[in-house]
Amino acid sequence: MIERIIREITGLLRRVEQLESQETYGPLVAWTPAVTQLGAVAATVTRARYRKIGQTITAWCNLAVTGAGTIGNIITVSVPVNMVAPSNWQPVGTWVIYRGGTVYSGVVAGASASTVGFWTYNVAAFEGGGYALANGDQVGIIIEYEVA
């Protein structure tokens, strides 16, 4: 009888530890980001995960672009959970685009409560170089922001 009670208590303690661990660090959760550049840009989500710790979201994703964007327009990606409305395009992370041997990178900034936009070299929206997303581009972002 005592052995059974000890086993049950041990099992309950393990379960409490598991729950505390998830609460402290938050589980990794998959999400499906949407990409736009004037209109929706078709992309395959290679990997997209986020974790909530308190009121902070940390997220990353890798996308394989299969469509095309429109040159001269901002590139945006949806976030997994709405953020506190950004003011003046507050930086929240970094982005990278790999295209046929060339790597482009810059700052990810809050565009709205539900999207982030790409900036590079003091030129808003990655439009200064006449860039448009194209089939075959590999896009990656890492962001961290406060939940609304």
ZAKENU-305331 format. One record per residue (C-alpha): x, z negated, y negated; residue number from 1; chain; residue in one letter. Coordinates in steps of 0.25 Angstrom, whole numbers. Example, Ala and Ser with C-alpha at 12.3 -4.5 7.8 and 13.67 -1.06 7.14 Angstrom:
BEGIN
u=49	w=-31	v=18	seq=1	mol=A	type=a
u=55	w=-29	v=4	seq=2	mol=A	type=s
# end
This chain:
BEGIN
u=0	w=0	v=0	seq=1	mol=A	type=m
u=11	w=-4	v=-10	seq=2	mol=A	type=i
u=19	w=9	v=-6	seq=3	mol=A	type=e
u=7	w=18	v=-10	seq=4	mol=A	type=r
u=5	w=11	v=-23	seq=5	mol=A	type=i
u=20	w=13	v=-26	seq=6	mol=A	type=i
u=18	w=27	v=-23	seq=7	mol=A	type=r
u=6	w=29	v=-32	seq=8	mol=A	type=e
u=13	w=22	v=-43	seq=9	mol=A	type=i
u=25	w=30	v=-42	seq=10	mol=A	type=t
u=17	w=43	v=-42	seq=11	mol=A	type=g
u=9	w=38	v=-54	seq=12	mol=A	type=l
u=23	w=35	v=-61	seq=13	mol=A	type=l
u=28	w=49	v=-58	seq=14	mol=A	type=r
u=15	w=55	v=-64	seq=15	mol=A	type=r
u=16	w=47	v=-76	seq=16	mol=A	type=v
u=31	w=52	v=-78	seq=17	mol=A	type=e
u=26	w=66	v=-76	seq=18	mol=A	type=q
u=15	w=65	v=-87	seq=19	mol=A	type=l
u=24	w=58	v=-97	seq=20	mol=A	type=e
u=35	w=69	v=-95	seq=21	mol=A	type=s
u=24	w=79	v=-98	seq=22	mol=A	type=q
u=19	w=72	v=-110	seq=23	mol=A	type=e
u=33	w=69	v=-116	seq=24	mol=A	type=t
u=38	w=83	v=-114	seq=25	mol=A	type=y
u=26	w=91	v=-112	seq=26	mol=A	type=g
u=24	w=101	v=-101	seq=27	mol=A	type=p
u=29	w=116	v=-102	seq=28	mol=A	type=l
u=17	w=125	v=-105	seq=29	mol=A	type=v
u=16	w=140	v=-104	seq=30	mol=A	type=a
u=10	w=148	v=-115	seq=31	mol=A	type=w
u=8	w=162	v=-118	seq=32	mol=A	type=t
u=13	w=166	v=-132	seq=33	mol=A	type=p
u=7	w=178	v=-139	seq=34	mol=A	type=a
u=16	w=187	v=-148	seq=35	mol=A	type=v
u=12	w=195	v=-160	seq=36	mol=A	type=t
u=18	w=204	v=-170	seq=37	mol=A	type=q
u=7	w=209	v=-178	seq=38	mol=A	type=l
u=-1	w=210	v=-165	seq=39	mol=A	type=g
u=0	w=204	v=-151	seq=40	mol=A	type=a
u=13	w=208	v=-144	seq=41	mol=A	type=v
u=12	w=209	v=-129	seq=42	mol=A	type=a
u=22	w=200	v=-123	seq=43	mol=A	type=a
u=25	w=194	v=-109	seq=44	mol=A	type=t
u=27	w=179	v=-109	seq=45	mol=A	type=v
u=40	w=177	v=-101	seq=46	mol=A	type=t
u=39	w=162	v=-103	seq=47	mol=A	type=r
u=32	w=153	v=-113	seq=48	mol=A	type=a
u=32	w=138	v=-113	seq=49	mol=A	type=r
u=29	w=126	v=-122	seq=50	mol=A	type=y
u=30	w=111	v=-122	seq=51	mol=A	type=r
u=23	w=101	v=-131	seq=52	mol=A	type=k
u=30	w=88	v=-134	seq=53	mol=A	type=i
u=22	w=79	v=-143	seq=54	mol=A	type=g
u=17	w=89	v=-155	seq=55	mol=A	type=q
u=29	w=99	v=-152	seq=56	mol=A	type=t
u=28	w=112	v=-145	seq=57	mol=A	type=i
u=41	w=118	v=-139	seq=58	mol=A	type=t
u=39	w=132	v=-134	seq=59	mol=A	type=a
u=46	w=144	v=-129	seq=60	mol=A	type=w
u=43	w=158	v=-124	seq=61	mol=A	type=c
u=49	w=171	v=-120	seq=62	mol=A	type=n
u=41	w=184	v=-121	seq=63	mol=A	type=l
u=43	w=198	v=-116	seq=64	mol=A	type=a
u=37	w=207	v=-127	seq=65	mol=A	type=v
u=29	w=219	v=-120	seq=66	mol=A	type=t
u=22	w=224	v=-133	seq=67	mol=A	type=g
u=26	w=227	v=-147	seq=68	mol=A	type=a
u=25	w=220	v=-160	seq=69	mol=A	type=g
u=23	w=226	v=-174	seq=70	mol=A	type=t
u=36	w=227	v=-183	seq=71	mol=A	type=i
u=36	w=219	v=-196	seq=72	mol=A	type=g
u=26	w=208	v=-191	seq=73	mol=A	type=n
u=29	w=194	v=-187	seq=74	mol=A	type=i
u=31	w=191	v=-172	seq=75	mol=A	type=i
u=23	w=178	v=-168	seq=76	mol=A	type=t
u=21	w=171	v=-155	seq=77	mol=A	type=v
u=10	w=161	v=-152	seq=78	mol=A	type=s
u=14	w=146	v=-149	seq=79	mol=A	type=v
u=8	w=138	v=-137	seq=80	mol=A	type=p
u=2	w=127	v=-146	seq=81	mol=A	type=v
u=-2	w=129	v=-160	seq=82	mol=A	type=n
u=8	w=123	v=-170	seq=83	mol=A	type=m
u=7	w=115	v=-183	seq=84	mol=A	type=v
u=5	w=126	v=-193	seq=85	mol=A	type=a
u=18	w=131	v=-197	seq=86	mol=A	type=p
u=22	w=131	v=-212	seq=87	mol=A	type=s
u=31	w=142	v=-218	seq=88	mol=A	type=n
u=34	w=147	v=-204	seq=89	mol=A	type=w
u=41	w=135	v=-199	seq=90	mol=A	type=q
u=52	w=138	v=-188	seq=91	mol=A	type=p
u=48	w=133	v=-174	seq=92	mol=A	type=v
u=58	w=140	v=-165	seq=93	mol=A	type=g
u=66	w=153	v=-162	seq=94	mol=A	type=t
u=63	w=166	v=-156	seq=95	mol=A	type=w
u=71	w=177	v=-149	seq=96	mol=A	type=v
u=68	w=192	v=-146	seq=97	mol=A	type=i
u=76	w=199	v=-136	seq=98	mol=A	type=y
u=75	w=215	v=-137	seq=99	mol=A	type=r
u=84	w=224	v=-129	seq=100	mol=A	type=g
u=97	w=216	v=-131	seq=101	mol=A	type=g
u=95	w=211	v=-145	seq=102	mol=A	type=t
u=90	w=197	v=-148	seq=103	mol=A	type=v
u=82	w=193	v=-161	seq=104	mol=A	type=y
u=79	w=179	v=-164	seq=105	mol=A	type=s
u=74	w=170	v=-175	seq=106	mol=A	type=g
u=65	w=158	v=-179	seq=107	mol=A	type=v
u=51	w=156	v=-174	seq=108	mol=A	type=v
u=42	w=150	v=-185	seq=109	mol=A	type=a
u=27	w=146	v=-185	seq=110	mol=A	type=g
u=18	w=157	v=-189	seq=111	mol=A	type=a
u=5	w=150	v=-187	seq=112	mol=A	type=s
u=0	w=138	v=-179	seq=113	mol=A	type=a
u=0	w=147	v=-167	seq=114	mol=A	type=s
u=11	w=157	v=-168	seq=115	mol=A	type=t
u=26	w=157	v=-172	seq=116	mol=A	type=v
u=33	w=169	v=-179	seq=117	mol=A	type=g
u=47	w=175	v=-177	seq=118	mol=A	type=f
u=57	w=174	v=-189	seq=119	mol=A	type=w
u=71	w=179	v=-190	seq=120	mol=A	type=t
u=82	w=179	v=-200	seq=121	mol=A	type=y
u=74	w=175	v=-212	seq=122	mol=A	type=n
u=64	w=187	v=-210	seq=123	mol=A	type=v
u=50	w=183	v=-207	seq=124	mol=A	type=a
u=43	w=187	v=-194	seq=125	mol=A	type=a
u=55	w=195	v=-188	seq=126	mol=A	type=f
u=50	w=207	v=-196	seq=127	mol=A	type=e
u=62	w=209	v=-205	seq=128	mol=A	type=g
u=69	w=218	v=-195	seq=129	mol=A	type=g
u=57	w=226	v=-191	seq=130	mol=A	type=g
u=56	w=219	v=-178	seq=131	mol=A	type=y
u=44	w=221	v=-168	seq=132	mol=A	type=a
u=42	w=215	v=-154	seq=133	mol=A	type=l
u=44	w=226	v=-144	seq=134	mol=A	type=a
u=41	w=228	v=-129	seq=135	mol=A	type=n
u=53	w=221	v=-122	seq=136	mol=A	type=g
u=57	w=211	v=-132	seq=137	mol=A	type=d
u=59	w=197	v=-127	seq=138	mol=A	type=q
u=54	w=186	v=-136	seq=139	mol=A	type=v
u=57	w=171	v=-135	seq=140	mol=A	type=g
u=54	w=159	v=-144	seq=141	mol=A	type=i
u=56	w=144	v=-144	seq=142	mol=A	type=i
u=47	w=136	v=-153	seq=143	mol=A	type=i
u=44	w=121	v=-156	seq=144	mol=A	type=e
u=33	w=117	v=-165	seq=145	mol=A	type=y
u=23	w=106	v=-168	seq=146	mol=A	type=e
u=9	w=107	v=-162	seq=147	mol=A	type=v
u=-3	w=108	v=-172	seq=148	mol=A	type=a
# end
